[in-house]
Amino acid sequence: MDSTAIKESKQPKTFKKKKKKLAYNEGFTGITNIIANIMLSVFSIACIFPFIFVIIISLTSEQSLLEHGYSIFPKEWSLEAYRYLIQSGGDLLQSYGVTITVTILGAITHVCLVSTYAYAISRPNFLYRKQFMFLVFFTMLFGGGMVPSYIVMTQVLGLKNTIWALILPMAFSSFNIIVMRTFFQRSVPESIIESARIDGASEIRIFLKIVLPLAIPGIATIALFSTLGYWNDWFNAMLYVDYPDLVPLQYMLIKIENNMEFIRQNAMLSGEVMKGLPQESVRMAMVVISTLPIACTYPFFQKYFIGGLTIGGVKE
């Protein structure tokens, strides 16, 4: 038997072995993917379920909570908690408007300041980039303190009872500057910028037309961070705002909670008043009101969020 006949006789056996091995690998990979999908689905449900449960409790009548406790399928549904919030906080919609305005203006201001500062210190030809980077690290480790900050905001700048008192204290972030600086260094090649300079483009034109389109994931990341910060902020309102029309949502909810606690602890009140006061469901309704809008906007940032954090991670 010649060599060609031997090869032809061996080829079917080798082909069958490879085919069996390939089928085994595909089957094993399929099972692994199924298990991974099941585990991730269970984990996702575990993450989402607490918030869904909070919504269910907020829609449960107070009497049902007292008699049967927390339940996924309550005995009696009710919107009394949301009615109480609207009635006790007559300016609730106005506080929503203040929070939305502060969040939008603050996020835009934050992104502009952080991105321009980070871009400047990310370029190797910037003369004082080490000094400006030192300022970033120094302010990250050491703050001015509450009393000096209050004096600057109220007496020096005169921003008390203005909307800028809710925006400027959070308009700068050392952490976000470091993230964006690393992002610019790793995602914006110096050769592209040099080519644009040779073509006669100014620094502002380079930043707006070349750098920013390449840095969209990083900008979306710091925009999400700043949006969450402004939306959840209440401390600056407590310090700098006495005007009722400028009270943001979170501080308004804190006031409502304090009023409820005062009513609950007041021993002079009758039992009937306490019986008609939806305590637990109102607390859960506060959580829903304060977190649902920002949770609905998160999916729009999600596709940029992971990429921005990964690329903008610490380098060197």
N, C-alpha and C positions, 0 to 999 in steps of 0.2 A: 504494500500500500504506500503510495507516494505521500509527500508532505502536504499537498493540497487536500487530499482525501482525509488526512488526519485532522487538519484544521476544520474541515467541514463537519466532521463527526463530533468534534469538541465544541463547536460553536453553539449548538442548541442547548447543551447542558449549562454552559456558562451564561447564556442568555436567560435561561430559566432561573438560575440562581440570582442573577441581578434583578430580574423582574420580581421574584419573591421578596428580595431584600428591599426593593423600592416600594413594593406594596406594604410591607411591614412598617417601613419608615413613615409612609403616608398615613397608615392607620394609627401609629403611635402619635404622630403629630396631630392628627385629628382629635384623638382622645385628650391629648394635652391641651389643645385649644378649647375643647368643651369644658374641661375642668377649670381652666383659667377663666373662661367666660362666666361660669357659675360662681366662682369665688369672687370675681369682680362685681357681679350682679348683686350677690349677697352683701358685699361691702358697701355698694352704692345705696342699696335699700337701707342698710344700717345708718348711713349718713343722712339720708333724706327723711327717714321715718320720724326722728324727734321733732323736726319742724312741722311735719304733717300732723303729728300728735298735738303740738301746741295749737295749731289752727283748729283742730277738733275741740280741744278744751275751751278755746275762746268762743266757740259757737255752742257750747253747752250751757244750759241754764244753771244758775247758782244753786238752786234747790236740788237739782239732780246731782251736782257735785257733792253737796253736803250729805245726801242720802246714800248715794251709790259710789262715790269717789270717782277717780279718773277712769275713763273707759273709752275704748276705740269706737264703740257703738253706743253713744249716750242714750239715755231713756228719753230725754227731752232736749230739743234744739232751741236755741234762743239767740237773738241779736242784742240782748240787753247790755252786754259789755260794751259793744260799739256805740250804742245809744248813750250810755253813761259817759263814755269818753267825749262824744260830740257835745253833750249837754254841759258836762263839768268843765270842759275846755272849749269855750266858745270860740277861741281863736286858734283852734287846732288846724283848720285849713290854712289860715294865715301863717302859722308856724311851719306848715308844710312848704308854703311858697318861699318863706325865708330860707329854709334849709336847702331847697332846690336851687335857689339863686346863689347862696353861698357856696354850695357844692360845685356848681358850674363855673362860676367866676374864680373860685379858689383853685379848682383843678387846672383851668387854663393858665392862671398866674403861676401856679406851681410848675407846670410843665415848661412854660417859657423860661422861668428863672433857672430851673435845674438843668434843662437841656443846653442852654447857652453857656452856663458856667462849666458844665461837664465837658462840653465840646472844646472850650478854650484850654482847659488843663489836660485834655487828652492829646493835644497836638504837640509833637516834640519841638517844634520851632517857636513855641510860645516862651518868652524869656523868663517870666516869673511863675511858671506853672508849679514849681516845687513849693514856693511860698504860699500860693493859693491852695495847694493841696494840703499844706500844713494847717491852714485855717479850717479846712473841712474836718480833718481828724481832731483838731483841738476842740472845735465846737461840738463834735460828737461825744467827746469824753467829758467836757466841762461846759455847764450851762451858766447863764448869767444869774439865775435865781428868780423866784417869783416876784419879790419886791422890786428889784431893778426893772424887770420886764413891765410890771404894772406902772411904774413911774414913767418909763419911756412911752408906753402906749397912751396913757391918760394925760400926762403933763407936758411931755416933750412933743409928741406927735398930735396930741389932742384928738384922739380917735375914739374916745369913750362914747357909747351909744350911737356908733356908726357901724355900717355893715363891714367896713374894712377892719374893725377890731376883731371880727370873726374870721377874716381871711388872712391877714398878714402874719399873725403868729405861727401859722402852719404853712406859709408859702415857701419855706426853704427846708430842705431835708438833707442832712449829710449822707445818710445811707443811700438815698436815691441818687445823689450826685456820684457816689462811688460806683453804683450799679451802671449808671449811664456812661461814666468815664470809661469803665472797662468795656462796655458795649461798643462805644465809638472806636476804641483801640482795636478791637477784634473784628469789627464788622465794616469799618470804613477804611479801606487801604489808603495809605499816604500817597501812593502813585496816582490814584484817581484825583485827589485834591491838587497834586502838583500839575497834572495835565490840565485841570480847569484853570489854574493860575496862569499857565503858559498861554492858554487861549484868551486870557484877559478878563476872566471872571473875578468879581470882587469877593471878599470874604463873606459878605451877607448873601450874595447870590449863590455861592458854593454851599453855604449852610442850608439855605432854603430849597434849592433845586437839586442838590446831590445828597447832602448828609441826611436831611430829614426823611426823604423817601426810603433810604436804606435803614433808618433807625426806627421804623414804625413799631416793630415788636417791643423794643425797649421803651419807647414813649408810651405805648399802651400799658406796659407794666407799671411805670411810675404814675400814670394817670389813674390806674385802678387803685394803687396804694393811696394816692391823695384823695380820690373820691371817697374811699372808705373812711379815711381820717376825717374829712369834712362832714360827712353824713353822720358819723357817730359822735361828733364833738359836742360837748355841753359845757366843758370847764371854762372855755373862753367866754361863753355867754354869761356864766355865773359871775365872772370877774368884771367884764367890761360893759354889760348891757343891763340897764335898769328900765329901758323903754319897752313897754309891753308889745309894741308892734314889731320889735326886732328879736323876739324870743324864738329860737329855733325849735325844731320838733323834739329833739332829745331832752332839752331842758324843760319844755312844756310837759312832756310825759313824766319827768321827775317831779314837777310841781303837782301834777294830778296824783301821783303816787303818795307824795307827802300829805296831801289833803286827805286821801283815803286813810292813811295811817293815823292821822290826827283824829279823824272821826271814829276809827276803830278803838283807839285808846282812851277816848273821852268817856269817862265813867258816867257822866250826866245824861248821856243819850239813852233813849229807851231801846228796848230789845227789838221793837218793830222797825226802827230805823236801820239797825244793824242787819236785820233779816232781809230788808230790801236792798242792801248794798252788795252788788256783785264784786266780790274781792278777788277770788282766784281767777275767774274768767276775764276780769279786767286786766290783770297782770299779763295773762297770756295774749290778750288783744293788743296790749302795748308792744309785746315782742313782735307780733305779726305786723303791726303798723310801722314799726321802726326798721324791720329787716326785709320785708317783702319787696319794696321797690328796688333796693340795692341788690337783692338776690336775683331779681328779674333782669337786671342789666349785666350781671356777671357773665352769662353765656356769650355776650357780644365781645368780651375781652379775652375769653378763655383761649382762643386759638393763638393769640399773641402772648398770653401770660407765661406759659411754660417756656416758649422759645426765648422770650425776653429775659427771664430769670436764668436760664441755662447759659445763654451767650454772655449775659452781663454778670456772670459769677466772678468771684475773685480770681485774678490772674497773677501769675508769678509765684 
